[in-house]
Amino acid sequence: MITALFKVTGQGSYKSFSVSGHSGYSEAGSDIVCAAVSSAVMLTVNSCIDGFNVDAVPEVYDDTVKFTVNEKSSDADRLIGALKEHLEALSEEYPENVAVTIEES
């Protein structure tokens, strides 16, 4: 299962997100759920850093991507919010393959 954790402030700004795991929907290389999640995460990270110059730190491990925003950014909030909504939609369509958690910190 792919798990996504979004950390938000009390004011609703995104501090970070992490996405990890494998969906298990299909074989590697033909897994549409994994492809949808991976593509959306890459788009979000690259848009924040390269497109909007958000002060943030991406970390990539074997099966985990972590992204931490260093300074409040309305651009990051919109982009990460869109990622959260996309992953929530996927979790509704594929509840055994994707789970989304929001944590206030």
C-alpha positions, 0 to 999 in steps of 0.5 A, a space after each residue: 500500500 502507498 501511504 501519504 502523510 501531510 503535515 499542516 500547521 494550525 493555520 492550514 499551511 503545509 509543513 511537509 509531506 511524505 509518500 512511501 510504499 508500493 500500491 500492489 495493484 499490479 506488477 512493477 512496470 504496469 501498475 497504474 496506481 503507482 504511476 499516478 502517485 509517482 507522477 503527481 509527487 514528482 510534478 509537485 516537488 519539481 514545480 515547487 522547487 524549479 517553478 516557484 523557487 520554494 525554499 524546501 528540501 526533498 529527500 528520496 529513499 528507496 520507496 519514500 519521498 519526503 518534502 519539507 517546506 522551510 518557509 511558509 509559501 502560498 505557492 507550496 500550499 496550493 501545489 501540495 494541497 492539489 497533490 493531497 486532493 489528487 491522492 485522496 481521490 485515488 484513495 477513494 478509487 483504490 482504497 486497498 492501494 492508497 491511504 492518505 493521512 493529515 496530521 496537524 502539528 
